[in-house]
Amino acid sequence: MKLFFGEINNGKAIINDEEQQHIVKVLRMRDGEEIHLTDGKGNVASGKLIIEGKKANIEVAEIKTNTPDFTPKLHIAIAPTKNIDRIEFFVEKAVEMGISEITILQTEKTERKNINIDKLRKQAIAASKQSLRFHFPVINDLIKLPDFLKNSNPETTFVAHCNENLERIGLKEIPHLENITFLIGPEGDFSDREISYLSHSKIKAVSLGNQRLRTETAGIFVAAWNYLT
């Protein structure tokens, strides 16, 4: 399946401008080839490619709406790594495994203060197309931990930290939930003050095993766990 991104409304489909350029100039696809287009909202159009000069359109043969999405829905709020390549790697792999939402979290030990969110969103779209996802994940702006927790439900929110002196449950102890949120700390973990604040906010702590995982590895681990649940 050759999947592209665009708009689907009222039985019509329009290929995104950047996608059109990619089809014509990079892929050099031919008129009449079968293609599929998604709007990232669960709708997908199938049809034949129409090339008109530098423009690419789709002659729609079928539109499917409300295609199934991954369940349970997973939201990971993760602190950015100092090396941005690692957080970009996390985004790519988490998207491939069906994550529904990603929030970039600013914590006390977060070293990187500036994040190119638009770039992460484009990477999420690319990973969605690569893995044939019709529901694209939401990539939220950078937010401070206290602000994030204001809208968090402690019944469905968990934090993975490395403090072995505090009670932590295993992943197997997490009940089946339709929506689940995981907090992943920065390099150097959450501060003691933040961990205490999370505990007072009734956010349950979770152990990801005996090994100490890097930030991006912990995020991918949780995404894989959810994918296999």
KEDOVEX-302045 format. One record per residue (C-alpha): residue number from 1; x, y, z. Coordinates in pm, 1 decimal, decimal comma, always signed. Layout:
<pts>
 guba        u        v        w
  NUM        X        Y        Z
...
</pts>
This chain:
<pts>
 guba        u        v        w
    1     +0,0     +0,0     +0,0
    2   +130,2   +344,3    -97,7
    3    -12,9   +571,9   +171,9
    4     -8,0   +950,6   +160,5
    5   -143,0  +1235,0   +371,2
    6   -410,6  +1486,1   +278,5
    7   -766,7  +1604,1   +337,9
    8  -1084,3  +1400,0   +303,4
    9  -1415,4  +1587,7   +305,7
   10  -1758,8  +1527,9   +154,5
   11  -1646,9  +1237,0    -60,2
   12  -1345,9  +1426,1   -197,1
   13   -975,7  +1381,0   -125,7
   14   -694,1  +1632,0   -172,7
   15   -329,0  +1533,7   -148,2
   16   -115,0  +1753,9    +78,1
   17   +109,4  +1996,8   -118,5
   18   +435,4  +1853,0    +17,7
   19   +310,7  +1502,8    -58,7
   20   +235,1  +1607,0   -416,0
   21   +592,9  +1725,6   -460,8
   22   +722,6  +1400,5   -314,1
   23   +505,2  +1194,0   -548,7
   24   +605,1  +1386,1   -861,4
   25   +969,2  +1482,9   -802,5
   26  +1104,4  +1213,7   -568,5
   27   +900,3   +898,8   -620,1
   28   +831,0   +983,1   -985,0
   29   +506,4   +792,4   -971,4
   30   +307,4   +744,3  -1288,2
   31    -40,0   +846,9  -1385,9
   32   -291,6   +573,0  -1308,8
   33   -102,6   +409,4  -1020,2
   34   -312,5   +295,1   -725,5
   35   -267,9   +509,9   -414,2
   36   -426,1   +553,2    -73,2
   37   -473,8   +876,9   +117,6
   38   -548,2   +932,1   +486,3
   39   -633,3  +1245,0   +678,8
   40   -485,2  +1100,7   +998,3
   41   -831,0  +1107,5  +1160,0
   42   -931,8   +751,8  +1075,3
   43  -1049,7   +813,9   +719,5
   44   -879,8   +664,9   +413,7
   45   -944,5   +717,2    +43,3
   46   -838,0   +472,5   -227,7
   47   -813,1   +541,2   -597,8
   48   -592,3   +615,6   -896,3
   49   -320,8   +877,2   -917,0
   50   -370,6  +1161,6  -1164,6
   51    -57,3  +1354,9  -1265,3
   52   -109,3  +1697,6  -1419,1
   53   +225,2  +1866,4  -1468,7
   54   +368,2  +1926,0  -1121,7
   55    +38,6  +1847,8   -951,5
   56    -80,7  +1513,8   -818,8
   57   -445,1  +1431,5   -751,9
   58   -642,4  +1121,6   -665,2
   59   -943,0   +986,7   -852,5
   60  -1135,9   +847,6   -558,8
   61  -1282,1   +499,6   -594,3
   62  -1362,7   +433,8   -227,6
   63  -1356,0   +612,2   +107,7
   64  -1354,4   +427,2   +437,2
   65  -1444,1   +620,2   +750,3
   66  -1391,0   +558,1  +1120,0
   67  -1131,7   +286,4  +1071,2
   68  -1027,3   +107,4  +1394,8
   69   -762,3   +272,6  +1609,2
   70   -515,7   +122,0  +1855,6
   71   -648,5    +39,3  +2201,2
   72   -587,5   +110,2  +2477,6
   73   -497,7   +469,0  +2395,1
   74   -152,7   +554,0  +2529,4
   75    -30,1   +903,0  +2613,4
   76   +337,9   +937,8  +2703,4
   77   +461,6  +1262,0  +2859,0
   78   +837,7  +1250,6  +2823,6
   79  +1122,6  +1486,4  +2905,7
   80  +1339,6  +1572,4  +2603,8
   81  +1690,8  +1431,7  +2591,1
   82  +1996,5  +1652,9  +2556,3
   83  +2071,1  +1478,8  +2225,9
   84  +1759,2  +1556,7  +2023,2
   85  +1820,3  +1256,3  +1795,7
   86  +1719,7  +1026,8  +2080,5
   87  +1382,0  +1186,6  +2140,1
   88  +1319,4  +1187,3  +1765,7
   89  +1399,7   +815,8  +1760,9
   90  +1150,4   +762,6  +2043,5
   91   +878,9   +950,6  +1855,3
   92   +931,1   +743,5  +1542,1
   93   +922,3   +406,9  +1718,8
   94   +638,1   +495,9  +1956,3
   95   +425,6   +609,7  +1662,5
   96   +494,3   +284,4  +1479,5
   97   +366,0    +98,7  +1785,3
   98    +40,4   +288,4  +1799,9
   99    +87,8   +563,0  +2058,6
  100   -203,8   +807,4  +2062,7
  101    -46,0  +1115,6  +2215,4
  102   +296,5  +1251,0  +2308,4
  103   +367,4  +1547,5  +2534,1
  104   +713,6  +1696,0  +2572,1
  105   +766,1  +1749,7  +2943,2
  106   +982,9  +2016,6  +3107,2
  107  +1116,5  +1902,4  +3443,8
  108  +1368,4  +2039,7  +3692,4
  109  +1650,4  +1839,9  +3535,5
  110  +1551,0  +1895,6  +3173,4
  111  +1859,9  +2032,1  +2996,7
  112  +1702,8  +2101,4  +2658,8
  113  +1463,2  +2395,9  +2679,7
  114  +1384,8  +2445,7  +2310,1
  115  +1212,4  +2181,2  +2099,2
  116  +1116,7  +2197,2  +1732,5
  117   +765,3  +2059,8  +1779,4
  118   +676,6  +2105,6  +1411,6
  119   +964,2  +1875,5  +1316,4
  120   +843,8  +1611,3  +1561,1
  121   +493,8  +1637,3  +1415,7
  122   +626,6  +1583,9  +1063,7
  123   +822,5  +1282,7  +1186,1
  124   +506,5  +1146,8  +1346,5
  125   +321,7  +1180,1  +1015,7
  126   +605,0  +1006,4   +828,5
  127   +613,6   +722,5  +1082,0
  128   +235,4   +690,1  +1066,2
  129   +242,3   +653,7   +689,0
  130   +532,1   +408,8   +706,1
  131   +342,7   +188,4   +951,2
  132    +10,8   +232,6   +764,3
  133   -166,8   +415,6  +1044,6
  134   -489,0   +598,4   +963,5
  135   -504,1   +769,8  +1304,5
  136   -210,5  +1006,1  +1356,8
  137    -96,8  +1076,3  +1713,8
  138   -121,9  +1416,7  +1878,0
  139   +215,5  +1581,1  +1949,7
  140   +174,5  +1846,8  +2218,3
  141   +389,7  +2149,4  +2292,9
  142   +648,0  +2161,2  +2570,3
  143   +479,9  +2195,8  +2911,0
  144   +603,4  +2215,0  +3269,2
  145   +533,8  +1914,2  +3491,1
  146   +305,2  +2098,0  +3742,4
  147    +97,7  +2241,3  +3457,5
  148    +66,0  +1900,1  +3295,6
  149    -56,4  +1743,0  +3618,3
  150   -337,7  +1997,5  +3652,3
  151   -529,9  +1811,0  +3382,9
  152   -415,4  +1458,1  +3468,7
  153   -638,1  +1186,0  +3605,6
  154   -450,3  +1002,9  +3886,9
  155   -659,6   +691,5  +3820,3
  156   -511,9   +652,1  +3472,3
  157   -173,0   +824,1  +3511,2
  158   +151,3   +650,2  +3608,3
  159   +512,0   +755,9  +3645,3
  160   +825,5   +554,2  +3577,9
  161  +1110,0   +667,5  +3803,1
  162  +1425,6   +500,8  +3934,1
  163  +1395,3   +563,2  +4307,1
  164  +1414,6   +209,7  +4447,1
  165  +1350,2   +331,0  +4803,4
  166   +990,8   +420,1  +4716,8
  167   +705,2   +182,8  +4644,8
  168   +665,2    +99,2  +4277,0
  169   +424,5   -143,8  +4118,7
  170   +500,9   -370,6  +3823,7
  171   +348,6   -324,4  +3479,6
  172   +147,0   -643,4  +3531,9
  173    -29,9   -476,8  +3823,5
  174   -174,3   -198,8  +3607,9
  175   -543,1   -271,3  +3542,4
  176   -686,9   -275,5  +3193,0
  177   -774,7    +82,5  +3100,8
  178   -915,4   +241,5  +2787,0
  179   -682,6   +539,9  +2829,2
  180   -347,8   +543,4  +3005,1
  181    -85,1   +812,8  +3060,7
  182   +281,0   +750,0  +3143,9
  183   +532,7  +1005,8  +3268,6
  184   +894,9   +948,5  +3169,6
  185  +1163,3  +1162,6  +3331,2
  186  +1480,0  +1320,5  +3190,7
  187  +1837,7  +1200,3  +3197,2
  188  +1910,7  +1192,8  +3569,2
  189  +1544,1  +1110,2  +3646,8
  190  +1284,1  +1325,8  +3815,9
  191  +1408,1  +1525,3  +4114,5
  192  +1322,2  +1409,9  +4467,3
  193  +1090,0  +1708,0  +4498,5
  194   +907,5  +1613,6  +4178,8
  195   +874,4  +1251,1  +4285,3
  196   +729,7  +1365,0  +4617,7
  197   +490,2  +1597,4  +4435,6
  198   +378,9  +1315,0  +4206,8
  199   +319,8  +1090,9  +4506,3
  200   +108,9  +1355,8  +4681,2
  201    -85,8  +1393,8  +4356,0
  202   -167,6  +1021,7  +4388,3
  203    +23,4   +930,7  +4071,9
  204   +129,5   +566,6  +4108,9
  205   +496,2   +484,3  +4045,1
  206   +586,6   +193,6  +3817,4
  207   +903,5     -9,5  +3784,8
  208  +1016,8    -96,0  +3432,1
  209  +1245,0   -375,7  +3552,5
  210  +1585,4   -420,1  +3708,6
  211  +1781,9   -243,4  +3434,7
  212  +1827,0   +133,4  +3433,2
  213  +1683,6   +253,0  +3102,9
  214  +1766,9   +567,6  +2910,1
  215  +1484,0   +816,7  +2873,7
  216  +1404,5   +727,5  +2512,9
  217  +1442,5   +354,6  +2585,0
  218  +1193,2   +378,1  +2872,1
  219   +946,9   +552,0  +2642,0
  220   +984,8   +288,3  +2371,4
  221   +957,1    +12,8  +2633,4
  222   +622,7   +148,8  +2755,8
  223   +496,8   +189,9  +2397,1
  224   +592,0   -172,3  +2321,3
  225   +426,1   -293,3  +2641,7
  226   +103,5   -115,7  +2543,7
  227   +127,1   -245,8  +2186,2
  228   +142,6   -603,7  +2313,2
  229   -125,7   -562,5  +2582,1
</pts>
